[in-house]
């Protein structure tokens, strides 16, 4: 094990940036040396001697090895590209930007720096329920995937106690609940079911009235015949995460997700084992998860990729591009939504 410590800068030191800071410093080979955020009135020092800046340009003048980008969707691609051009490895939160074109521009810059690592934070892939379900599916004991059903929803865009939020503003966010939260479910459906190209959808903002969607309903089919139904919603009064995977000889039901808000219920995985004589009431085995190691494991994978010079396993720019394309296929599939916001290409 190397004793080298990578010098880390964090662009954006809000809720997510501070949480990343916590897990970065907990890693034996990483150390946060500087951060930036426009909430700072002036340059200074945080606890532990971490230098604080107002602008990302000042942060990039630091002696860094890697950059974590925890910024709004409008600026994240710009800072990611600036970090790569500065010769830094980059970890960027999802989504990779506001549009598919954003991630394409990033990938063009990435291609000029092949020795650098770029990883996107599709955190849900690191939850134990997801990893265990994927292992069961890949064992082939349950056969091929037939279909998927997924619901991921919360009760509002705006964080409790706030009057406004950048996530409700199309110019900053690029999209609403589907791009912000539903993108995790889209990514998981790709993980379990493959790429979907035949898409039908309804996308609406009838309830909250923001200029971004508060509901997206999609019916999708992959090239190999897997059908997926997705509901991404900001009118789910009881927060919900649920993904059902039906296979030829069984099923997998993921329910709840361990999160910072603790509002999505207990994280569980139920494996379903049907039998000829079960009369539709098959044997089930449920596993509950009480510890969330996803943030630490995600950072560990990024650190290992950089230190050992191996490819990014999850959250590569190619995977980010494909997931963004799927999100935009859903937007495009509703003609009224497509025409209203002039969504012309993926």
N, C-alpha and C positions, 0 to 999 in steps of 0.2 A: 504494500500500500504506500502510495506516494505521500510525502509530508508537505508537498507544495500546497500553498493556500492561494486560491484565485481571488484577486481583488475585484469586488463586485460593486457596481453602481446601480441604483434603482431610480428610474425616471417615473415619478408619480408615487407619492408617499401617503396616499389615502388609506382606506380600509384594506384594500387588496395589497397595496405596496407594503404596508406595515406588517401584514400577515406573512408575505413573502420574506420580509426582513427577518422575522422571527425564525423561520425555518432555514433560511440561508445561513444565519449565524450558528444554528444548531448543527450544521454539517461540518465535519472536521477539516474539509479542504476548501471551504468557502468563507469569506469574510466581507461584510459590507463595509466599505470605506467612505462612501459618499452617496447622497441622495439629492433629488431635486423635486420641488413642488411649488406651484404658484401660491400656495397658502403661506409660505414663508415670507415675512416682511423684508428680510435681508439675509445675506449669507451668514452662516454661523456654525455652531457645533451642537450636535445632539448628544444624548447619553452614550457613553462609550467612545467619545471622540470622533464620531461619524460626522463628516463635513456635510453641511446642507447648503443647497443652492436654490435659486429661484427658477432659472431657465435650464433647459436640457443642454444647451450649448456650453454652459459653464461646467456642467457635470462631465461632458465629454472631454473637457480639458484636463480632467483628472487622470492619474496613472491607473488605468483599469485593465482587467483581462476580459471581463464579461459585463453585459448590461441586461438588466431586467426592465422591461417596458410595461408599466402598469398605468397607462394613460387612456384618455377617451378615444373613441374609434376614429375620430377625424385626424388626430395627430399621431396615433400609434404607428402607422406605416412610415411616416416621415422620420420619426425617431429611430425606428428599426433600421431603415436604410442608412441613416446617419451613423448609427453604431457600427454597422457592417463596413461602411466606408472608412471608419476610424480604425478598423482592424480588430473589432471586438466580436466575441461570441455573443449571441443575443437570444434571450428568452422573452417572448412576448405573450401577453395574455390574449385570450380569444375575445371577440372575433379578430381576425387579422387586419380588419379595416372596415370601411363602410360598404365597399363594393368588391366584386370579383376583380375588377381592374386594379384595385389597391394591392391585392396579394400578387397579381401578375407583375406589377412594377417592383415589388420587393424581391420577387424571385429573379428578376433580371439583374438586380444588384447582387443578390446572393451568388449568382452564377459567376460573377467576376471574382469571387473570393472563395474558392472551393475548399480551402483548409478551415474556414470558419464554420461553426455550428449555429444553426438557427432552429429554435424549437418553439412551438406554440402551446399554450396552456389549456389543452383539452383535458381538464382535471378529472372528469368523471371516469375516464378509462382506468384510473388508478384506484378506484374504490374496490374493496375486496369482493363485494357482491358481483360486480361486473367481471372482475378477473376470474372468480370462481365459475360464473355462468359461462364465460368464454371457454374455460378449460373443459367443462362438461360438454359443451357443444362440439369442441374440436376432438373430443375422444371418439366421436363417431358412433357411440353406443346408442344415441337417440336418433340417428339418421340425419337427413338433410333438413334444413329450415324450410318450412312451408309459408309461414306468415309472421308478421310482427304487429303489435298494437302498442302505441305509446302515448301517454299523457304526461305533460310536464307543465305545471301551472302555478301561478301565485295570484294574490288578490289585487295587486296594483303595481304600477311602475315606480311611483315615488316612494322613497324610503320613509318610514314612519318618523314623524317629527320634522319633516322638511316640507316646504311649500312648493318646491320645483326640483326637477332632476334633469340632467343632460340626456338621460335615456328617453325622454319624451320629445326630444327635439331632433327632427330628421337631419338637419344640417350637421349636427354633431354626431348623432348615433348612426345614421344611415338606415336604420330599421328599428322595429319595436321588439316585441316579446319573442318573436321567432329568431331574430338575429342575436338578441342578447342572451336569452336563456334556452330557447328551443334548439339552438345550434348544438347544444350538448346532446339532445335526443337524436337529432339528425346524424351527428357523428357516431353515436352508438348504433343506430340502425344501419349505418354503413358498415360498422364493425361486424355486426351479426349477420346482415343480409346482403352485403355487397352494394354496388352502385345502382341507383335507381334513375331511369331516364324517362319512363312513361309516368307522367305526373298530372293529377287533377287536383284543383284546390279551390277553396274559398278563403279569402283574406279580408278581414274587416277591422274597422276602428269605430264601430257603432256605439260602444258604451262610453269609453273614456274620452273620445273625441280629440285625441292628440293627432298629430300628423304622421304617426307611426301606428302600425297594427297592434291591436290588443287581442286578436284571435287569429290563428291560422289553422285551417283544417285541410289535411292533405291525404290523398290516396295515391300510392306510388307502387310501381311494379319494376322489378329488376330484370335484366336481360335473361337471368336464369329462372324467372318465373316467381320469385319471392314477392309477395304482396305485403305492403306496410301501410298502416293507418296511423296518422299522427295528429294530435291536437296540442298545439302550443298556445297557452292562454294566460292573459292577465286578468281574467274574471273568475279565477278558481278560488272561491272564498276560503275554503280549506286547502291550504297548500298541498300539492300532490306531485309525486313522482312515481310513475308506474310503467314498466316495460314488460310485455309478455312476448315470449318467443315460442311459437308452436313448431315442433319438429315431427318427423315421421313416426317416432316411437317415444314421444314424451313431450314435455314442455318445461319452460323456465319462466318463473314469474319474479321479477325484481320489483320491490315495493319500498318506498321511502329512500331517502338519501341523507347521509350524515352531512350536515352543513353548518355554517356559522350561526345561522338563525335558529337551528334546532326545530324548525317548524314543518318539516316534511315527514315527520314520523320516524319510527324505528326502521333502520335499513335491514331488509331481509331478502333472502333468496329462497324460493320454493321450487324444488325440482319435482316434477310430476311424472309418475311411472304408471302408465295405463296397462290394463290387462284385459283379456277378452271377456272376462266375466265380472268386470268391476261396475257395470251398469252406469257408467258415467261418473262414478265416484272413486277415482283412482287413488293409489297410495301416493302420499306426498311427504317430502322431507324438507323441513324448513330450517334454515340457518339464519341466526340473527347476529348482527355485527354492532359492537358497541364502541369500537375505537377506529378513528379515521386516520389512517396513515398516508392518505393520498397525497397530501401536500409535500410531506417529507420524501415520499417515494418518487414523486415527479421531479423534485429538485435533485435527488440522488441520480436519476437517470440522465439529467442534463449534465451534471458534474462528471459522471463517468464517460459520457460522450466526449466532453472536452478534454479531460485528463488522459483518456486512453485512445483518443483520436479514432472513435468508432462512430458509425452512423447513428443519427437520432432514431430511436425505435418507434416512438409515438409522438404525434404532433409535428411531423416534418412539414416543410412548406408545401410539399406535394399533397399531403393529406389535408392540410388546411385549405388549399385551393379546391380540392374535390368537395370538401364539406361546404365551403362557401358556394360552389356551383350548385350543390343540391338545394341550399337555402334559396338561391335565386331562381331555381327551377320552380320552386313552390310559389314564389312571388309572381313569376311570369305566367304560371298556369291559370291564374285568375285574370281574365281579360280586363275587367274593370280596374283592378288594382294595378296591373301592368300599364294600362293606358294612363291612369291618373298620375303615376309617378314616373312615366316614360322609362320603364325598365326594358331596355332594348336588347341586351346581350348578356351572355354568361361566359 
